Amino acid sequence: MTSIGGFQRRTPKTQTSRRAVKKYEAKVTENPKTILFLKGSSASEIVQKAQSDLMAITKPYCKKLKKKNAFLPFEGREHIEFLGFKNDCSLFCFGSHNKKRPHNITIGRLFDFHILDMVEMGITAIDPIDMSRAHGVEAGSIGSKPFFVFEGSEFATDPSLLRFKSLLIDFFRGNQDVEINLDGCDRVLFFSLRSDNGQDAIVAPSTDSYSSKPPSEKGNLILSMRHYAVQKPHSAAGVSKRIQNVELYDIGPNFDFQVRRISFATPQEFKVACRLPKATIATLRALRDNVTTDGTNSLRGQLHVGKQDVNELNLRRFKAHKRQASAMEGDTAEEAPSAEAPDEADKAGGRRHKRRKTGEESTSFQADVDV
């Protein structure tokens, strides 16, 4: 039996089941993230309509369960984790309705089939999808990519809203492609923040909601979501340069969500979830200048550095180096006198030679006189 995230799969016995199980194994490049849509024991008509519209804009990366589930994500995480493991889905959207939290939707994501981040929101306003508003505009094709627009400085300054922004992008972007065609980007998802009365400062709920207990900080956050179709000029088809005169058509679905509870992973858990495989890191590094990858995924790079003076490098000094340096200085001092000795000897020899010549001359002079 194979174990993934604490869950176990039975050992396949046929070739067909082996191929099916192999799809669920860990890969360097994982499968596209799929959203699992499910509902609780009671779900209002507004919640069901909202889930249908969300499925329409996230196809084909979604899956829906028709049976009711008698649990709540914030009170029974193990049920969501098991259903995500069984259906191979790393994102989920849970709809419920009760007197305490009416028209409730919970979105979240899993890592290693354990809940990583989770946000509970209540639907306060809804405008269903209507493609007739963009008659004659080619938009909403299956598998298309949306543009994301986030209005509000809180998305860049508040740590909890930064994580919330990451969750929204992960939920709606679909497949994570390296290169995309501009013609495939035909929609815009617009997100903005405001307080519940539109005047007070924005306060996000606390991120310590792990049970049915209310959070320590309720907050007053309202998330507005708008969905537009993009009409590009015909001359821009297939061109990845600047585009002008782009028109937007409001096609829905449009929502106003009241953020009720937030449950985020700890920084240590989130850091583990963001790790990249070594093969992916090698590929990313190979995209840089002067770096290539050979057949064994080993990096080969070319460095360009200026002139370096090795004698000026600040290296670590050891006692053995000091002894060697002092010994070399002593040898140099001993060799210095021997080098000067030949010069003095030559001078002395020259003087002796001159004296000898002088003696010979005096002897010969005396001999001539005697004769």
C-alpha positions in Angstrom: 0.0 0.0 0.0 1.2 3.5 -0.8 0.9 6.3 1.7 0.4 9.9 0.8 -0.3 12.6 3.4 -1.2 10.1 6.0 -3.7 8.3 3.7 -3.1 4.9 2.1 -4.0 3.5 -1.2 -4.4 -0.2 -1.9 -1.7 -1.9 -3.9 -2.9 -2.1 -7.6 -3.2 -5.6 -9.0 -4.0 -4.9 -12.6 -2.2 -2.9 -15.3 -5.1 -0.5 -15.6 -5.2 0.2 -11.8 -1.4 0.7 -11.8 -1.7 3.4 -14.5 -4.5 5.0 -12.6 -2.6 5.1 -9.3 0.5 6.4 -11.0 -1.3 9.6 -11.9 -1.7 10.4 -8.2 2.0 10.0 -7.5 4.2 13.0 -6.7 5.8 14.6 -9.7 8.3 17.3 -10.4 5.6 19.1 -12.5 2.3 18.5 -10.7 -1.1 18.1 -12.3 -3.3 21.3 -12.6 -5.0 22.1 -9.3 -8.6 21.0 -9.3 -11.3 22.6 -7.2 -13.7 20.3 -5.3 -17.2 21.8 -4.9 -19.3 20.2 -2.2 -22.2 21.3 0.1 -23.2 20.7 3.7 -26.3 19.2 5.1 -28.2 22.3 4.3 -27.4 24.7 1.5 -29.6 27.6 0.4 -30.6 28.4 -3.2 -28.2 31.4 -3.2 -25.3 29.2 -2.2 -26.1 26.6 -4.9 -26.4 29.3 -7.5 -23.1 30.8 -6.4 -21.3 27.5 -6.6 -22.7 26.9 -10.1 -21.4 30.3 -11.3 -18.0 29.7 -9.8 -17.8 26.3 -11.5 -18.6 28.0 -14.8 -15.6 30.4 -14.6 -13.2 27.7 -13.3 -13.9 24.9 -15.8 -12.4 22.4 -16.7 -10.4 22.4 -13.4 -13.2 21.6 -11.1 -15.2 18.7 -9.8 -18.6 18.6 -8.0 -20.0 16.2 -5.4 -23.8 15.9 -5.3 -24.2 14.2 -2.0 -24.7 16.3 1.2 -22.0 16.3 3.9 -22.9 16.5 7.5 -19.8 18.4 8.7 -18.3 21.9 8.6 -14.7 22.7 7.5 -13.8 24.6 10.6 -15.1 21.8 12.9 -14.1 18.7 10.9 -11.0 19.1 8.8 -10.3 15.4 8.4 -13.4 15.0 6.3 -12.3 17.7 3.8 -8.8 16.2 3.7 -10.1 12.7 3.0 -12.4 13.9 0.2 -9.5 15.9 -1.3 -7.3 12.8 -1.2 -10.0 10.6 -2.7 -10.7 12.9 -5.6 -7.2 14.2 -6.0 -8.2 17.9 -5.5 -6.0 20.5 -3.8 -8.6 23.2 -3.7 -12.2 23.2 -2.3 -15.3 25.3 -2.1 -17.8 24.3 0.6 -21.3 25.7 0.7 -23.6 25.7 3.7 -26.5 27.7 5.3 -27.7 28.0 8.9 -29.2 30.6 11.1 -25.9 31.6 12.7 -24.0 31.9 9.4 -26.4 32.3 6.5 -25.4 31.8 2.8 -22.0 30.6 3.8 -19.1 29.7 1.5 -15.7 28.4 2.6 -12.8 28.3 0.1 -9.4 26.8 0.9 -6.4 24.9 -0.4 -4.5 21.7 0.7 -0.9 20.8 0.8 0.0 17.1 1.0 -3.7 16.6 1.5 -3.8 18.6 4.7 -5.6 21.9 4.9 -3.2 24.8 4.5 -5.3 27.9 4.2 -9.1 28.4 4.7 -11.4 31.4 4.5 -15.1 31.5 5.4 -17.3 34.1 3.7 -20.9 35.0 3.7 -22.7 36.1 0.5 -24.3 39.5 1.0 -25.0 40.4 -2.7 -24.9 38.3 -5.9 -25.3 39.1 -9.5 -25.5 35.8 -11.6 -23.6 35.3 -14.8 -25.2 36.6 -17.9 -23.3 36.3 -21.2 -25.9 38.2 -23.1 -24.4 41.4 -21.9 -21.4 40.8 -24.0 -23.1 39.8 -27.3 -20.7 39.3 -30.1 -17.6 39.3 -27.8 -15.5 36.1 -27.8 -15.0 35.5 -24.1 -15.5 32.8 -21.5 -13.9 30.0 -23.5 -13.0 26.8 -21.5 -9.5 26.9 -20.2 -9.0 30.7 -20.8 -6.8 32.8 -18.5 -8.1 35.7 -16.5 -6.4 39.0 -15.7 -6.3 39.8 -12.0 -6.8 43.3 -10.6 -6.5 43.9 -6.8 -7.6 47.4 -5.6 -6.5 48.5 -2.2 -3.2 49.0 -0.5 -4.2 46.5 2.2 -3.5 43.7 -0.3 0.2 44.7 -0.2 0.7 45.8 3.4 -1.5 43.5 5.6 0.1 40.0 6.1 -3.2 38.2 6.4 -4.6 39.9 3.3 -1.4 39.1 1.4 -2.1 35.4 2.1 -5.7 35.9 1.2 -4.6 37.4 -2.2 -2.4 34.4 -2.8 -5.4 32.1 -2.1 -7.6 34.0 -4.5 -5.0 33.8 -7.3 -4.5 30.1 -6.6 -8.2 29.5 -6.7 -9.1 31.2 -10.0 -6.0 31.0 -12.2 -6.5 27.4 -13.4 -3.4 25.7 -14.9 0.0 27.2 -14.2 1.4 27.7 -17.6 4.9 29.1 -18.4 3.9 30.7 -21.6 0.4 31.9 -22.6 -1.2 33.3 -25.8 -2.7 36.7 -25.5 -5.8 35.6 -27.3 -6.4 33.1 -24.4 -6.7 36.0 -21.8 -10.3 37.2 -22.4 -11.5 37.9 -18.8 -10.8 40.1 -15.9 -11.3 39.3 -12.2 -11.5 42.5 -10.2 -11.2 42.4 -6.3 -11.6 45.3 -4.0 -11.8 45.8 -0.2 -14.0 48.0 1.9 -15.5 48.1 5.4 -19.0 47.0 6.2 -20.3 50.5 6.4 -17.9 51.9 3.7 -16.4 54.6 6.1 -14.4 52.9 8.8 -10.9 51.6 8.4 -10.5 48.1 7.1 -9.9 45.5 9.8 -9.4 41.8 8.8 -10.6 39.0 11.1 -8.0 37.2 13.3 -6.4 34.1 11.8 -6.8 32.0 14.9 -10.1 30.4 14.0 -9.6 26.6 14.3 -13.0 25.5 15.8 -16.6 26.6 16.2 -15.5 29.3 18.6 -15.8 32.9 17.3 -12.5 34.6 16.4 -10.8 37.0 18.8 -11.1 39.8 16.2 -14.3 39.7 14.1 -13.3 42.4 11.7 -15.4 44.5 9.2 -14.0 43.3 5.9 -16.1 43.1 2.7 -14.6 41.6 -0.4 -16.1 42.7 -3.7 -15.6 40.5 -6.7 -16.4 41.6 -10.3 -16.0 39.6 -13.5 -15.6 41.2 -16.9 -15.2 40.1 -20.5 -12.3 41.7 -22.5 -12.7 42.8 -26.1 -9.4 43.4 -27.8 -9.0 45.2 -31.1 -8.6 42.9 -34.1 -5.1 44.2 -34.9 -3.9 43.0 -31.5 -4.8 39.4 -32.1 -1.7 37.3 -31.5 0.5 40.3 -30.7 2.1 40.4 -27.2 3.0 44.2 -27.3 1.0 47.1 -25.9 -2.7 47.0 -26.6 -4.9 50.1 -26.6 -8.6 50.6 -26.8 -9.6 47.6 -24.7 -13.2 47.4 -23.7 -14.7 45.6 -20.7 -18.2 44.1 -20.5 -19.8 43.1 -17.1 -20.8 39.5 -17.6 -20.9 38.4 -14.0 -20.9 36.6 -11.6 -20.4 39.5 -9.2 -20.3 39.0 -5.5 -20.0 40.9 -2.2 -18.6 38.6 0.4 -18.4 39.3 4.2 -15.2 37.7 5.5 -16.2 35.9 8.7 -13.4 33.5 9.7 -9.8 32.9 8.6 -7.5 30.0 9.3 -4.0 30.2 7.8 -1.0 27.9 8.2 1.9 28.9 10.3 4.9 30.5 8.6 6.9 27.3 9.0 4.2 25.2 7.4 3.7 27.7 4.6 7.5 27.8 3.9 7.5 24.0 3.5 4.6 24.2 1.1 6.4 26.8 -1.0 9.5 24.7 -1.6 10.5 23.9 -5.2 12.0 20.6 -6.4 15.7 20.6 -7.2 15.0 19.9 -10.9 12.7 22.9 -11.1 15.3 25.1 -9.4 17.9 23.9 -11.9 15.6 24.7 -14.8 14.9 28.2 -13.4 18.6 28.9 -12.9 19.4 27.7 -16.4 17.2 30.5 -17.7 19.7 33.1 -16.5 22.5 34.5 -18.6 25.6 32.5 -19.2 24.1 29.4 -17.4 23.2 26.1 -19.2 22.1 22.7 -18.1 23.7 19.5 -19.5 22.0 16.1 -19.9 22.4 15.2 -16.3 20.7 18.4 -15.1 24.0 19.8 -13.9 24.5 23.5 -14.2 27.3 24.8 -16.4 28.0 28.6 -16.1 30.5 31.1 -17.4 31.7 33.8 -15.0 33.1 37.2 -16.0 35.3 38.8 -13.3 37.9 41.5 -13.3 41.5 41.4 -12.4 42.3 40.1 -8.9 45.4 40.6 -6.8 45.9 37.4 -4.9 48.3 39.0 -2.5 45.6 41.5 -1.3 43.0 38.9 -0.6 41.9 38.8 3.0 42.5 35.1 3.7 42.6 33.2 7.0 46.1 33.1 8.5 47.5 30.0 10.2 50.5 29.5 12.4 52.1 27.2 9.9 52.1 30.0 7.3 53.7 32.4 9.8 56.5 29.9 10.5 57.1 29.3 6.8 57.2 33.0 6.2 59.8 33.6 9.0 62.0 30.7 7.7 62.0 32.2 4.2 63.1 35.6 5.6 66.0 33.9 7.5 67.2 32.1 4.4 67.2 35.4 2.5 69.2 37.1 5.2 71.9 34.4 5.1 72.2 34.5 1.3 72.8 38.2 1.2 76.4 38.3 2.6 77.6 35.5 0.3 76.3 37.4 -2.6 78.4 40.4 -1.7 81.6 38.3 -0.9 82.8 37.9 -4.5 82.8 41.6 -5.1 85.1 42.3 -2.1 87.3 39.4 -3.0 87.6 40.7 -6.5 88.6 44.1 -5.2 91.2 42.6 -2.8 92.5 40.4 -5.6 92.9 43.4 -7.8 94.9 45.2 -5.3 97.2 42.3 -4.7 97.6 42.0 -8.4 98.6 45.6 -8.7 101.1 45.2 -5.8 102.6 42.2 -7.5 103.1 44.2 -10.7 104.7 47.0 -8.7 107.2 44.6 -7.1 108.2 43.1 -10.4 108.8 46.5 -11.9 111.0 47.5 -8.9 113.0 44.3 -9.1 113.7 44.7 -12.8 114.8 48.3 -12.3 117.3 47.2 -9.6 118.7 44.5 -11.8 119.4 47.0 -14.6 121.2 49.2 -12.2 123.5 46.4 -10.9 124.4 45.5 -14.4 
